[in-house]
Structure formats: C-alpha cells, structure tokens
Amino acid sequence: MTPSPLRSPALPFAHGFFTRQGGVSTGPYATLNCSLSSGDARESVLENRARAANTVGAAPTALVGVTQVHSATAVRVTECWAPGTGPRADAMVTDRPGLALGIITGDCAPVLLADAEAGVIGAAHAGWRGAAAGVIEATIAAMADLGALPARIVAAIGPCIAQASYEVGTDLRDTVLAASPGAVSCFAPGRRDGRWQFDLRGYCAARLTAAGVRCFDMMDADTVAEEDRFFSHRRRTLSGGGPIGHQVSILALIA
C-alpha cells in the first residue's frame, strides 16, 4: 500500500494530510509513522517520511520539520537540515521553491497556509496550548515578513481530535478563554459534571478568522475515533498508554 493523503481544494501548492497508512513500520507504529522521536526504528521512519515527501512531489531531502514543543514560535526556513535536528518551534514558513514543511501530529491540528501571489507557505502544529498562545498568528506574521498578506492567505486545518472525542477540564477551558474570551462557543457541556467538550478545529478556525484569513478549509476527520486511519495520543492514553506513532502533514512550495 502506498500513502494516500487527504488534500484540500483551498491550497494552491503540493500538499498532503497523511494518515497512518502506506508505510513500512510495524506493531503500534504501523504503518506510516513519521515521528523521529518515537521508539520506532529510525530507518523505518526515514523511509516513511521519504514516501510521504515523494507522494507530494518533493525530494525526501527537502522535507524539514521542527522539534515541536507546543509553543507559539514560528521559524523561517531558508535551507534544509538533517532529519530530527530542527529548532524548538511549532511552525515554519518559507519562500524557497522546492522546500517541504512537515508537521507531526497525534491529535493536535496541523494547519497549512499559503499565499500563492507572494510565493510563501507556512505550516503550524496547533494543539490547544499552542493555539491559545498564538502559534497560528505567529505563522501568519512570519509569512507577512516574507511578503504575504493575511487577506490573500488560504489555509487548511487537517485531521485532529474532534469535539465529540475531546473531553477537557475546567482548567483548560479557563486558560483558553483567558486568551480568547470569544471562544466560549468552542466549548459544549461535557458528559460528566465539571467537564467540557472542546472544539479544537473550530478554535483554530476562529483564530484564523481573527487574524484576517478569509478562506480556509477544515478536514472532517476525528483522529481519536478513526483508529484504522490515524494515530492518536488521546486514544493511547485512554487505553492505558504504550508506544505511539504520529502522522505527518506536508506543504511544499511546488506548484
């Protein structure tokens, strides 16, 4: 089986939101695990990443990623670095043709952005913490430094944990609302007292809108519920822990 990613009609450049299918890894990492920080064999992960890059038409050596830490830090990519050596950040932007930006997720939202007129792309890892801290806005600002305009940027929010699967406590809700008072609509009453169901996808969409992005797409997929298609940190936690793989989302500056 070869990788068969989800794609968005909104994005003008080569891209793919990859599932867990189409790789060479085995066991809990089966099969397209693209995380170099997992316990999976490095050679398997590198092969999986190469397959994903090739699928979108990018050279495997052109695929770059960062050491994701749930921050609001966005970095400018001007050249490739060795796999697994990226800076501590949660978003990347570039205007260099041929470069491919890769975001690793296991329930968080991958957000891919592009301004075709400026020839600028961005990719963000948006978990609740990073989104509340402003990682999406930091990505847009870094793209603007390269000539992009928010009104011209188009974006796609990839597969992530859906609201029905995302039960959170009052502490998370309070933190998000302190950063975004208008996000109260992203929380629904939970199934248990003192709990809430959080709409991460909707929250990322609200942050895009507030930042001036007028056109974006959202993938209707739930990483927790769709075990055959996606890796999921929340699902792993609910089942008692153990090893876990992660999927990759790639946006390349290739027409």
Secondary structure, DSSP 4 states (H G I P E B T S, - for coil): -----B--TT--S-EEE--S-SS---GGGTTT---TTSSS-HHHHHHHHHHHHHHTT--GGGEE--B--S---EEE--S---TT---B-SEEEE--TT-EEEEEESSSEEEEEEETTTTEEEEEEE-HHHHHHTHHHHHHHHHHTTT--TTT-EEEE-SB--GGG-EEEHHHHHHHHHH-GGGGGGEEE-SSTTEEEE-HHHHHHHHHHHTT--EEEE---BTTT-TTT---HHHHHHTT------EEEEEES--
